[in-house]
Structure formats: structure tokens, C-alpha cells
């Protein structure tokens, strides 16, 4: 565990190399697909779920897509290495940073779709479904085809490029690579300011999933809220509404946990977690799941918006698409709330010494948290 923590603390050093390696490997895959290799994961005829609604690359084929992936992969490998070594200045540095930012956003937020979030919400149930079967007559293998796994690979690449871009931007600004602080810090990054705008972000990130959950719970209770009665009766035995209920309960759980980003029990374990009560909640325990959900929710919401433009919204079926149109807002708000949580709790940087020491948890704070 200590080795993992030590390696993670060096992310500004290795993130550029990791992004370069990811780009090189995926670029080699592109070259393989370009020369006729199997497994091309995009486009009709290759991705069995691809259409103009679900996939942004529904029209892709290996003859064109393969060389493009190979070229971009090679460019990413070179740029990632230059960024990792701190090369470039002036216009070149800004161009490389722009390439990294666009690549990160494209891989993590634009190309993926709701299938990434689908995998996340179904992951806890897969061990059970492996023995009982998936509701609706599917198998676990049907839920994890290569095209869906590839979307997770793209998200991983996007996250690596985001880390590389952040580290490189800090090098350019000549601030601490680990915490981003310099001699003169921006006001919005102070713990007090982060507390104010973080509470607003948490409010949005809590309400949006509850809107979605309300419609799915109503369906599970036999109330066709926002859908025609005929549609409900046709699908009542398909397992669709039970699956929706499971996702709704996860959304409610996520909303409750999101509130912890601005509550004392999100910083100090309360009494109902008896084996940890009074101890500090590790930053990563709150930030990693919240950050990942924020990344997964945004592309799912973008797909819902694309679907609404292509197919339109039937007022009698508003609950099918309506709540999903708010998901990009949910993801952005949750991401902002996660950043605010970090800014409030990061304390003194062990690398540059800037920032107020977090110090031990004072007794009054522990008592407040434990009583909550």
C-alpha cells in the first residue's frame, strides 16, 4: 500500500509518460486495424450497438479510422514524451497543452456514451447475474462486449491525458507540480471560497440524480410517470423497470454521499461507522468515486441530448429522456464539488510547504462528526 501511495504521489512525473505510452499502444492498434486486423470497435458492422444516437462514430470504418487512430497515436506519443520531459515554451508549449486538453476531453467525455455508465451501474450485480442470469434473458457476456470495454479504455486514456495536461500546465506556470500553488494563489482556490461555491455545486449534484430516481421508482411501483400506460404494460415483465429501480437506488445513494462533500461526516467518520469513528476520512476515498462518476455521467448526458435532437421528445414520454438531459450538468457539478472538497481539505503541501497545515482533528470537530 505504501508503494502505491508513493507511486501515486509522483503522478506529475509519470503522467506524461503514461499518456504517451497509452497513445503509442492505441496507435499500434489503429495500425493493426488499418491493415485488416480484427476487433475494430467503432461503426456499424463492427460495434453491434452503433447507430447515430448511441455512437458518435457510427459511420467509422477501419479503412479510414485505423490510419487516423495510428497517426494521432504516434503524435500523442511524441507530444506526451515532450511534455513529460518539460520541453517546449511559448507557442509550442501552448499548442502541446491544447493538444493534451482536447485529447483528454475527446477521449473521456465526447466519444464515450451511456454504455460506460451502464457498466458502472451493473458492475455490483454481475457476480449475482453470473449464477442467476441477467433480467431480460441476457448473459453477463452480453453486457461486456469488446466495444463497451474499448470505451473504458478510451476513458482511461482521457484521464491520463488530463493528468499530463495538468502537470504540464503547472510546469509552464512555474507553480508546485503537486498542488498547483504558487506565491500568489487565486482567491477561488482558498478553503473559504471553495466552501461557498462547493455548497452550490453539491446542491445541483444532489438534486439532478433525485429527479431521475423519482421517475424510475414510480415505474417500479406501477406508476407510469412520464410514459404511456401502453408502454408500461408492454415492458412490465421485461425486467426493465426492476433494472431502473436498482439504478435509482444507486442514484439516491450517490446523492447522499455527494452531500458528504460539504458535511462534517464527509471529513470525519461519524459514530455509525463504529470501527472508524473520529478518524479523518481519506481524501481519495471521497474524491476517486465522485470524480469517476462525474466523468461517466457527462458523456451519458451528451448522448441523451444527441438523442433528443435526432429523435425529438414526445411529451407523453418525457421521463424517458428528460432526466438524462440534465446529466451533463450533474457531472460538471459533481466534478466541481469534488474539486472544492479537495481545496478545502488539502492542507499544507508536503512538497512545496505552501498552504495552512491541516493539523490534527480537534476534539470539538470529532464530537460534532461522531454525533452526526
LUMDREN-858085 format. One record per residue (C-alpha): x, y, z; residue number from 0. Coordinates in nm, 4 decimals. Each point is the difference from the previous one (the first is absolute). Layout:
<rs>
{{X Y Z} NUM},
...
</rs>
This chain:
<rs>
{{0.0000 0.0000 0.0000} 0},
{{0.2858 0.2374 0.0823} 1},
{{0.1577 -0.0697 -0.3386} 2},
{{-0.3268 0.0836 -0.1746} 3},
{{-0.0306 0.3221 0.1998} 4},
{{0.3597 0.0941 -0.0780} 5},
{{-0.0486 -0.0695 -0.3699} 6},
{{-0.3214 0.2018 -0.0078} 7},
{{0.1711 0.2959 0.1679} 8},
{{0.2309 0.0156 -0.3035} 9},
{{-0.2847 0.0346 -0.2521} 10},
{{0.1291 0.3341 -0.1389} 11},
{{0.3171 -0.1862 -0.1017} 12},
{{-0.1468 -0.3136 -0.1584} 13},
{{-0.3355 0.1227 -0.1357} 14},
{{0.1536 0.1367 -0.3214} 15},
{{0.1849 -0.3256 -0.0628} 16},
{{-0.3168 -0.1993 0.0743} 17},
{{-0.2023 0.2092 -0.2458} 18},
{{0.2727 -0.0456 -0.2621} 19},
{{0.0069 -0.3773 0.0541} 20},
{{-0.3797 -0.0238 -0.0189} 21},
{{0.0007 0.1964 -0.3268} 22},
{{0.2750 -0.2152 -0.1477} 23},
{{-0.1762 -0.3265 0.0853} 24},
{{-0.3380 0.1198 -0.1256} 25},
{{0.1682 0.1403 -0.3106} 26},
{{0.1469 -0.3458 -0.0649} 27},
{{-0.3514 -0.1404 0.0274} 28},
{{-0.1101 0.2568 -0.2588} 29},
{{0.2759 -0.1170 -0.2334} 30},
{{-0.1046 -0.3628 0.0569} 31},
{{-0.3607 0.0834 -0.0852} 32},
{{0.1090 0.2014 -0.3061} 33},
{{0.1746 -0.3041 -0.1534} 34},
{{-0.3023 -0.2237 0.0519} 35},
{{0.0339 -0.1167 0.3597} 36},
{{-0.3158 -0.1052 0.1831} 37},
{{-0.1658 0.1708 0.2952} 38},
{{-0.0595 0.3511 -0.1366} 39},
{{-0.2343 0.1362 0.2710} 40},
{{-0.1762 0.2846 -0.1805} 41},
{{-0.2672 0.0320 -0.2673} 42},
{{-0.2872 -0.2027 -0.1348} 43},
{{0.0942 -0.3564 -0.0748} 44},
{{0.2821 0.0088 0.2562} 45},
{{-0.1714 0.1333 0.3120} 46},
{{-0.3318 -0.1853 0.0090} 47},
{{-0.1576 0.2783 0.2064} 48},
{{0.1214 0.2844 -0.2202} 49},
{{-0.2549 0.2383 -0.1461} 50},
{{-0.0256 0.3756 -0.0450} 51},
{{-0.1495 0.0400 0.3476} 52},
{{0.2172 -0.2206 0.2169} 53},
{{0.3347 0.0448 -0.1725} 54},
{{0.1606 0.3174 -0.1262} 55},
{{0.2152 -0.2167 -0.2285} 56},
{{-0.2817 -0.2105 -0.1463} 57},
{{0.1283 0.0643 -0.3527} 58},
{{0.3613 -0.0954 0.0718} 59},
{{0.1781 -0.2867 -0.1745} 60},
{{0.3503 -0.1469 0.0384} 61},
{{0.1118 0.1207 -0.3438} 62},
{{-0.0248 0.3632 0.1119} 63},
{{-0.0164 -0.0280 0.3774} 64},
{{0.3042 -0.2249 0.0298} 65},
{{0.2490 0.2396 -0.1648} 66},
{{-0.1472 0.2984 0.1890} 67},
{{0.0400 -0.1835 0.3322} 68},
{{0.3538 -0.1048 -0.0949} 69},
{{0.0980 0.3563 -0.0939} 70},
{{-0.1491 0.1584 0.3094} 71},
{{0.1514 -0.2715 0.2160} 72},
{{0.3474 0.0682 -0.1362} 73},
{{-0.0460 0.3756 0.0439} 74},
{{-0.1232 -0.0548 0.3558} 75},
{{0.2989 -0.2194 0.0827} 76},
{{0.2445 0.2701 -0.1139} 77},
{{-0.1860 0.2878 0.1662} 78},
{{-0.0467 -0.1947 0.3226} 79},
{{0.3744 -0.0675 0.0219} 80},
{{0.0826 0.3658 -0.0636} 81},
{{-0.2455 0.1090 0.2694} 82},
{{0.1307 -0.2557 0.2492} 83},
{{0.3539 0.1336 -0.0519} 84},
{{-0.1130 0.3597 0.0401} 85},
{{0.0957 0.0944 -0.3563} 86},
{{-0.1463 0.2909 -0.1927} 87},
{{-0.0752 0.3613 0.0755} 88},
{{-0.2040 0.2848 -0.1423} 89},
{{-0.2290 -0.0911 -0.2896} 90},
{{0.1223 -0.3609 -0.0151} 91},
{{-0.0804 -0.0556 0.3666} 92},
{{-0.3485 0.1432 -0.0434} 93},
{{-0.0615 -0.2174 -0.3062} 94},
{{0.1066 -0.3141 0.1820} 95},
{{-0.2145 0.0924 0.2990} 96},
{{-0.2936 0.0609 -0.2328} 97},
{{0.0542 -0.3396 -0.1640} 98},
{{0.0047 -0.1668 0.3420} 99},
{{-0.3155 0.1766 0.1166} 100},
{{-0.1971 -0.0740 -0.3172} 101},
{{0.1173 -0.3616 0.0030} 102},
{{-0.1008 -0.0433 0.3647} 103},
{{-0.3473 0.1469 -0.0546} 104},
{{-0.0584 -0.1960 -0.3219} 105},
{{0.1050 -0.3353 0.1448} 106},
{{-0.1679 0.0334 0.3392} 107},
{{-0.3133 0.2050 -0.0752} 108},
{{-0.0837 0.0219 -0.3709} 109},
{{0.0525 -0.3440 -0.1584} 110},
{{-0.1357 -0.2150 0.2887} 111},
{{-0.3745 -0.0345 0.0487} 112},
{{-0.2469 -0.1302 0.2554} 113},
{{0.1434 -0.3528 -0.0236} 114},
{{0.2897 0.0996 0.2267} 115},
{{-0.2440 0.1067 0.2712} 116},
{{-0.2027 -0.3140 -0.0693} 117},
{{0.3022 -0.2161 0.0770} 118},
{{0.0631 0.1914 0.3223} 119},
{{-0.3573 -0.0367 0.1269} 120},
{{-0.0185 -0.3694 -0.0876} 121},
{{0.3411 -0.0987 0.1321} 122},
{{-0.1221 -0.0740 0.3577} 123},
{{-0.2654 -0.2383 -0.1343} 124},
{{0.2160 -0.1970 -0.2438} 125},
{{0.1248 -0.2573 0.2563} 126},
{{-0.3652 -0.0795 0.0809} 127},
{{-0.1130 0.0004 -0.3618} 128},
{{0.2820 -0.2410 -0.0876} 129},
{{-0.1998 -0.2669 0.1892} 130},
{{-0.3603 0.1205 -0.0334} 131},
{{0.0089 0.1460 -0.3495} 132},
{{-0.0550 0.3622 -0.1003} 133},
{{-0.3606 0.1288 0.0115} 134},
{{-0.1419 0.0004 -0.3524} 135},
{{0.1686 -0.3230 -0.1082} 136},
{{0.3491 0.1406 -0.0610} 137},
{{0.3305 -0.1387 0.1237} 138},
{{0.2802 0.1778 0.1793} 139},
{{0.2053 -0.0333 -0.3175} 140},
{{-0.2639 0.2004 -0.1857} 141},
{{0.0623 0.2896 0.2397} 142},
{{0.3749 0.0219 -0.0613} 143},
{{0.0696 -0.0237 -0.3747} 144},
{{0.3342 0.1319 -0.1273} 145},
{{-0.1577 0.3220 -0.1301} 146},
{{-0.1086 0.0919 0.3546} 147},
{{0.3331 -0.0971 0.1533} 148},
{{0.1687 0.2177 -0.2633} 149},
{{-0.1986 0.2986 0.1270} 150},
{{0.1498 -0.0566 0.3445} 151},
{{0.3449 -0.0150 -0.1606} 152},
{{-0.0698 0.3372 -0.1629} 153},
{{-0.1106 0.1504 0.3313} 154},
{{0.3225 -0.1250 0.1601} 155},
{{0.1985 0.1668 -0.2767} 156},
{{-0.1952 0.3212 0.0476} 157},
{{0.0734 0.0037 0.3722} 158},
{{0.3708 -0.0588 -0.0604} 159},
{{0.0088 0.2872 -0.2489} 160},
{{-0.1871 0.2242 0.2454} 161},
{{0.2618 -0.0734 0.2657} 162},
{{0.2807 0.0618 -0.2476} 163},
{{-0.1573 0.3301 -0.1049} 164},
{{-0.0404 0.1115 0.3614} 165},
{{0.3610 -0.0834 0.0864} 166},
{{0.1320 0.1733 -0.3124} 167},
{{-0.2100 0.3119 0.0565} 168},
{{0.1460 0.0258 0.3488} 169},
{{0.3493 -0.0280 -0.1429} 170},
{{-0.0766 0.2843 -0.2390} 171},
{{-0.1371 0.2159 0.2813} 172},
{{0.2957 -0.0939 0.2201} 173},
{{-0.2162 -0.0962 0.2946} 174},
{{0.0111 -0.3116 0.2165} 175},
{{-0.0524 -0.3070 -0.2182} 176},
{{-0.1802 -0.1839 0.2792} 177},
{{-0.2450 0.2568 0.1373} 178},
{{0.0034 0.2756 -0.2626} 179},
{{0.0680 0.2745 0.2519} 180},
{{0.2338 0.2872 -0.0614} 181},
{{0.1013 0.3033 0.1999} 182},
{{-0.3231 0.1773 -0.0930} 183},
{{-0.2956 -0.2408 0.0025} 184},
{{-0.3312 0.0712 -0.1702} 185},
{{-0.2773 0.0994 0.2385} 186},
{{-0.2431 -0.2626 -0.1232} 187},
{{0.2384 -0.2738 0.1144} 188},
{{0.0032 0.1104 0.3643} 189},
{{-0.1805 -0.2339 0.2436} 190},
{{-0.2561 0.2700 0.0819} 191},
{{-0.0868 0.0722 -0.3635} 192},
{{-0.0047 -0.3708 -0.0867} 193},
{{-0.2429 -0.0561 0.2856} 194},
{{-0.2427 0.2558 -0.1458} 195},
{{-0.0048 -0.1086 -0.3632} 196},
{{0.0399 -0.3627 0.0994} 197},
{{-0.3305 0.0055 0.1889} 198},
{{-0.1800 0.1276 -0.3096} 199},
{{0.1613 -0.2706 -0.2124} 200},
{{-0.1041 -0.2680 0.2503} 201},
{{-0.3599 0.1267 -0.0036} 202},
{{-0.0191 -0.0432 -0.3786} 203},
{{0.1803 -0.3356 0.0056} 204},
{{-0.2461 -0.1259 0.2625} 205},
{{-0.3275 0.1142 -0.1588} 206},
{{0.0600 -0.1188 -0.3591} 207},
{{0.0384 -0.3743 0.0764} 208},
{{-0.3040 0.0151 0.2295} 209},
{{-0.2129 0.1184 -0.2946} 210},
{{0.1090 -0.3063 -0.1960} 211},
{{-0.0522 -0.2295 0.2991} 212},
{{-0.3543 0.1265 0.0588} 213},
{{-0.1155 -0.1076 -0.3468} 214},
{{0.1569 -0.3459 0.0211} 215},
{{-0.1372 -0.0663 0.3488} 216},
{{-0.3459 0.0987 -0.1218} 217},
{{0.0266 -0.2527 -0.2848} 218},
{{0.1076 -0.2753 0.2386} 219},
{{-0.3044 0.0783 0.2170} 220},
{{-0.2308 -0.0387 -0.2991} 221},
{{-0.0444 0.3726 -0.0660} 222},
{{0.0699 0.0848 -0.3688} 223},
{{0.1360 0.3463 0.0813} 224},
{{0.1015 0.1766 -0.3205} 225},
{{-0.0631 -0.3024 -0.2251} 226},
{{-0.3162 -0.1307 -0.1724} 227},
{{-0.1936 -0.2690 0.1813} 228},
{{0.0270 -0.2218 -0.3095} 229},
{{0.3823 0.0212 0.0086} 230},
{{0.0004 -0.0918 0.3665} 231},
{{-0.2221 -0.3046 -0.0532} 232},
{{0.2107 -0.1202 -0.2929} 233},
{{0.3222 0.0082 0.2033} 234},
{{-0.1161 -0.0807 0.3535} 235},
{{0.1255 -0.3587 -0.0245} 236},
{{0.3234 0.0783 -0.1857} 237},
{{0.2086 0.0828 0.3070} 238},
{{0.0420 0.3561 -0.1262} 239},
{{-0.1707 0.1609 0.2983} 240},
{{0.1779 -0.2172 0.2561} 241},
{{0.3308 0.0983 -0.1550} 242},
{{-0.1105 0.3617 0.0093} 243},
{{-0.0835 -0.0336 0.3695} 244},
{{0.3485 -0.1348 0.0745} 245},
{{0.1571 0.2954 -0.1804} 246},
{{-0.2368 0.2394 0.1806} 247},
{{0.1059 -0.1347 0.3388} 248},
{{0.3647 0.0423 -0.1004} 249},
{{-0.0771 0.3587 -0.1091} 250},
{{-0.1572 0.0726 0.3389} 251},
{{0.2991 -0.1515 0.1771} 252},
{{0.2281 0.2110 -0.2148} 253},
{{-0.1989 0.3138 0.0819} 254},
{{0.0359 -0.0698 0.3722} 255},
{{0.3734 -0.0575 -0.0342} 256},
{{0.0288 0.3205 -0.2049} 257},
{{-0.1382 0.1928 0.2967} 258},
{{0.2969 -0.1294 0.1980} 259},
{{0.2263 0.2232 -0.2088} 260},
{{-0.1238 0.2964 0.2066} 261},
{{-0.0926 -0.1758 0.3247} 262},
{{0.2189 -0.0735 0.3020} 263},
{{-0.0675 -0.3736 -0.0358} 264},
{{0.1662 0.0252 -0.3406} 265},
{{0.3219 0.1058 0.1739} 266},
{{-0.0135 -0.1885 0.3301} 267},
{{-0.1590 -0.3440 0.0329} 268},
{{-0.3255 0.0252 0.2043} 269},
{{-0.1107 -0.2393 0.2731} 270},
{{-0.2014 -0.2234 -0.2326} 271},
{{0.3263 -0.1111 -0.1551} 272},
{{0.1056 -0.1375 0.3378} 273},
{{0.3338 -0.1506 -0.1016} 274},
{{0.1219 0.3350 -0.1397} 275},
{{-0.1879 0.2609 0.2019} 276},
{{0.1975 0.3117 0.0807} 277},
{{0.2665 -0.0622 -0.2636} 278},
{{0.0552 0.2128 -0.3068} 279},
{{-0.1557 -0.1155 -0.3262} 280},
{{0.2835 -0.0424 -0.2546} 281},
{{-0.0220 0.2454 -0.2873} 282},
{{0.0186 -0.2734 -0.2621} 283},
{{-0.2910 -0.1931 0.1530} 284},
{{-0.2359 0.2859 -0.0831} 285},
{{0.1676 0.1452 -0.3066} 286},
{{0.0683 -0.3099 -0.2119} 287},
{{-0.3588 -0.1340 -0.0219} 288},
{{-0.1492 0.3493 -0.0303} 289},
{{0.2461 0.0935 -0.2721} 290},
{{-0.0583 -0.3187 -0.1977} 291},
{{-0.3777 0.0344 0.0159} 292},
{{0.0249 0.3601 -0.1192} 293},
{{0.2054 -0.1165 -0.3002} 294},
{{-0.2393 -0.2859 -0.0833} 295},
{{-0.3165 0.2092 0.0330} 296},
{{0.0970 0.2783 -0.2418} 297},
{{0.0317 -0.2128 -0.3186} 298},
{{-0.3212 -0.1845 0.0897} 299},
{{-0.1769 0.3363 0.0211} 300},
{{0.1544 0.1203 -0.3263} 301},
{{-0.1359 -0.3130 -0.1666} 302},
{{-0.3459 0.0711 0.1435} 303},
{{0.0126 0.3535 -0.1427} 304},
{{0.1101 -0.1371 -0.3377} 305},
{{-0.2885 -0.2474 0.0116} 306},
{{-0.2467 0.2797 0.0770} 307},
{{0.1212 0.2012 -0.3024} 308},
{{-0.0183 -0.2990 -0.2338} 309},
{{-0.3217 -0.1616 0.1183} 310},
{{-0.1711 0.2851 0.1797} 311},
{{-0.1848 -0.0286 0.3302} 312},
{{-0.3560 -0.1282 0.0126} 313},
{{-0.1813 0.1908 0.2803} 314},
{{-0.1702 -0.3275 0.0954} 315},
{{0.3427 -0.1615 0.0492} 316},
{{0.1844 0.2882 0.1633} 317},
{{0.1360 -0.2198 0.2811} 318},
{{0.1886 -0.2199 -0.2457} 319},
{{0.2431 0.2737 -0.1048} 320},
{{-0.0818 0.3036 0.2129} 321},
{{0.2019 -0.0801 0.3159} 322},
{{0.2988 -0.1077 -0.2083} 323},
{{0.0208 0.3406 -0.1692} 324},
{{0.1152 0.1384 0.3363} 325},
{{0.2809 -0.2506 0.0416} 326},
{{0.2766 0.2200 -0.1470} 327},
{{-0.0969 0.2585 0.2615} 328},
{{0.0107 -0.2736 0.2634} 329},
{{0.3456 -0.1149 -0.1081} 330},
{{0.1452 0.3508 -0.0139} 331},
{{-0.1515 0.0903 0.3376} 332},
{{0.1303 -0.3199 0.1603} 333},
{{0.3435 0.0616 -0.1465} 334},
{{-0.0018 0.3550 0.1367} 335},
{{-0.1169 -0.1233 0.3405} 336},
{{0.2855 -0.2523 0.0047} 337},
{{0.2548 0.2713 -0.0805} 338},
{{-0.1455 0.2227 0.2726} 339},
{{0.0249 -0.2868 0.2503} 340},
{{0.3674 -0.0412 -0.0885} 341},
{{0.0735 0.3720 0.0255} 342},
{{-0.1593 0.0176 0.3447} 343},
{{0.1864 -0.2982 0.1384} 344},
{{0.3380 -0.0130 -0.1752} 345},
{{0.1876 0.1836 0.2782} 346},
{{0.3721 0.0637 -0.0241} 347},
{{0.1739 -0.1442 -0.3043} 348},
{{0.2788 -0.2385 0.1081} 349},
{{0.1947 0.0845 -0.3163} 350},
{{-0.0011 0.3807 -0.0076} 351},
{{-0.1092 0.0835 0.3559} 352},
{{-0.2722 0.2407 -0.1147} 353},
{{-0.3447 0.0009 0.1597} 354},
{{-0.1199 -0.0104 0.3583} 355},
{{0.0798 -0.3237 0.1831} 356},
{{-0.3114 -0.2130 0.0461} 357},
{{0.1211 -0.1152 0.3379} 358},
{{-0.1720 -0.2545 0.2220} 359},
{{-0.3754 -0.0152 0.0235} 360},
{{-0.0981 0.2108 0.2990} 361},
{{-0.2185 -0.1599 0.2642} 362},
{{-0.3020 0.2226 -0.0669} 363},
{{0.0020 -0.0934 -0.3686} 364},
{{0.0201 -0.3689 0.0834} 365},
{{-0.2896 0.0292 0.2448} 366},
{{-0.2145 0.1805 -0.2602} 367},
{{0.0724 -0.2598 -0.2649} 368},
{{-0.0457 -0.2991 0.2280} 369},
{{-0.3353 0.1332 0.1219} 370},
{{-0.1227 0.0484 -0.3592} 371},
</rs>
